[in-house]
Amino acid sequence: MKMKIYAMFLFSTIFVGVMVAVEMYKDANPEWMAYQSL
């Protein structure tokens, strides 16, 4: 059971990290946001 909780925690941490990286990428590349809104 403990491994399952650890796996969920690890997954959520990676997910948040990816979301932050995507937001930073959007800020660095505004033309990408314009492309996505089409």
Protein Blocks (a to p, Z undefined) as FASTA:
>chain_A
ZZmmmmmmmmmmmmmmmmmmmmmmmmmmmmlmmmmmZZ
